[in-house]
Amino acid sequence: MAHDDSAPAPAPGARRSVELDGVEAMRLLGSVSLGRIVFTRQALPAVRPVNHVLVDGDIVIRTHEGAALTSRARQADGAGVVVAYEADVIDPDTHLGWSVVVTGYARLVTDPRELARYETLLRPWLDRAMEHAVRIRPDLVTGIALVADDG
């Protein structure tokens, strides 16, 4: 009998979801460099993949002039704009891993020394000028781990 390569792979073992505390969630978030920022654009949710770094408990990303998030953060008059930030690592074969979501206020960094610091800490993945930085102060941190259910 011939093997059918288009047949679905066997399902991974049973899994369960475990809630992470905020400290563990932020530790995991800091262990990766890619996430997704969610913000409002023209009254609708917008999602962008971005690289990040954690600095003093805050998430920092770099943006460019003309980016929707740059404009939104600038319009917030220093109060910041509400955003969500999500990062995860999920194994595509076992479906085990974790996901973390941070909700907070994003503010455009205006201090030249602080901006210079972030320029050295965070190298953009895109080959273009990223002259701005946005700092997200976490107000709500949630996370789950998908673990094998051995019981």
N, C-alpha and C positions, 0 to 999 in steps of 0.2 A: 504494500500500500504506500502510495506517494505521500510525502509530507507537504502539508498545505501551509506555505509561508504567510498567507494572508489571515490565517486563523488567529484570533486574539490570544495574547499571552495568558497563562493561568493567573487568576486573581491572587494578589498578595494576601498574606494572612490577615486575620482580624486585627483591627486597630481601634484605639480609643483616643479621645481628645482629653488632654490635661491642661488646665488653666495654669499659666505662668504668673508668678508675682512680678511686680514692676521692675525690681532690681535684675532678676534673671532675664526678663524681656529686653531691657536696655543693654545688658551684657551681650545677648545674642545679636541685637541690632548692630552693636559696635563691632561684631565679628565679621560683618560683610560690608561691602562698599557700594552695593547697588540696591536701590529701592524705588518706590513709586510715590510721587507726591500728588495729592488730590486737592484741588481748589475749585472755586467757582469762577466760571468764565461765561459772560453773557447769560447769567442766571441758570447755567447748567454745569454739572460736574465735569471737570477736565482732569485727566490723569496723564502724567509724564514720567517716564523712567529717568532717574538721575542718580549720579553717584554722590556719596555723602561721607562725612566724617563726623564723629562725635567729639565735641569740645565742651568741657566743663558741664556735661550732662545735657547739652543742647545738640540738635542736629543742624549741621551746616551744609548747604549746597551752594554751588556757584551758578550764576545765570548770566545772560547777556542782555544788552539793551534791546528792547523790542520783544523780549520774551513776555508772554502773558503773565506769568507769575511776578516778574519784575514790576510790571505795570500795576498789578493788583496790590503788591506790597507797598509800592510808592504811594498809591492813592489812599492807603489806610491811615495816613497822617501820624505815623509813629505808634498808633495803637496796635497795629498788626492786622493781619487777615487770618481768619480761621482756616486751617488746613488739616488734612490727615496725611500721615506718612506711613507707608507699609513696606516691610521687607520680609523676605522668607527664604527658607531653604527646604525644599521638599524633594525627596528622592523620587525620580520618575518611575522607578521599578518597584520599590517597596511602598511608596506613598507615605513614608515616615519623614518627619522633620518638624519644622516650626514655622509660625507666622506671627509677626508682631505689628500692631497698629498703634501709632502715636497720634493723638489729636492735640493741637495747640495753636498758638498764634505765631505766624511767620512775619518777621520784620526784615526790611532791607537794612543791611549793615551800612552805616554812613561814616563811622569813624575810620579814618585812613590807616591808622596803625592796626586796628582790628582786621580790616580788609586785607592789608599786607600779610598779616599772620595767616589768614585763611588761604591766601594765594600760595603760600609755601606748604601748607598742610594738605591741600586738596587740589590735585591735578585733574582738570576736566577730561572726560573721555572723548569729547568732540574736538576736532581740530579747528577751533575758532576762538575768537576773543571772548572771554568770560570775565567782564569787568566788574560784575556785581556779585555779592554774596547775600544769601538769605539765611537767617538764623531762626530755627524753630524751637521754641521753648515748650517742652512736653507738659501738658496739663493732665492728660488722661493717657495712660499706657496700659494696653491689654495685649495678651499674647496667649497662644495655644501651642502645645506640642502634640503632634500625632505620634503615638507610641504603639508598639506591638502590644496586643492584648493577649498576654500569656495565660490568662485565667479563664 
